[in-house]
Structure formats: C-alpha cells, structure tokens
Amino acid sequence: MEQSRIFGPFFATMLVTLVVWIYMYAVRIRFIRSLGRGVDLAIPGELARLSPPEVSNPSDNLKNLFEMPVPFYALALYLYQTQQVDAAYLAAGWTFAAFRALHSAVHCGINIVVLRFWLYLVSTLALWFMMLRAAAAWLQG
C-alpha cells in the first residue's frame, strides 16, 4: 500500500481544525461587535462570561481539536516513517477524521451532548485501535 495515503485523514483532520478556527472567529467577532463599547473585554474571563453557547461552543471545540488529534498526527507520522500503513490503519484513520468532523459539526451547531459523546467515542476508539496495534507491533519488533 502507498504509505502516503495516511496523509488523507491526517490533512482532513487539519482541515476540520482550520474550518472550526475560521467559524469561531466569524462568530466571535460578530458577537464582540454586537456588545458595543461599554464592555471591557480586557478583564480576564469577561468574554467567556458574556458569550452565549453559540459563541463559546466553537471556541471549546477548537480546544478539543488540540487534544486527541495530536496523538493521531504523531501516530500517522510514525506509521508513515516506519512503513506500516495498511488498509486497517487507513480505515481507522478515516474513521477518526470523519467522526472528529461530525463531532465538530455537532459541537459548533446543534450541540446535542449525547450525540457529541458517541461521535467522540467512535473517533477515539479508532485512535486507540491504531495506537495499540502500532505499540504491539513495536513491542514485537
């Protein structure tokens, strides 16, 4: 299998991060402009205190995209470097990327927490499968 195929889900996950980042700032800037000049956003935590969920959720989601995706990026690079990319890793990588994208869409949109949880769980199980499989191969190695 072409080892570089692991970069499909790698860059797809990065693209999700970019889209959430752009969306977060679009929503946040619009909200800040609606506040007027009487609000002192230099006070620590003031923006967070004033922000309704439709403003704070994209920010929270962006933070999420720097949690579990980080080990995914490291693992994808490891798999590529060690020439271990195969169909199972690729399927798990795309599962991770797809369910992270769905999780972000729900978190930034309708924010049904139970649905968000299940989407997060599926993505994370795909990542743990990849990590445990790679670790087992390394230990046998």
Secondary structure as UniProt FT lines:
FT   HELIX           3..6
FT   HELIX           7..35
FT   TURN            37..38
FT   TURN            41..42
FT   TURN            44..45
FT   HELIX           46..50
FT   HELIX           53..64
FT   TURN            65..68
FT   HELIX           69..81
FT   TURN            82..83
FT   HELIX           87..108
FT   TURN            109..110
FT   HELIX           113..140
//
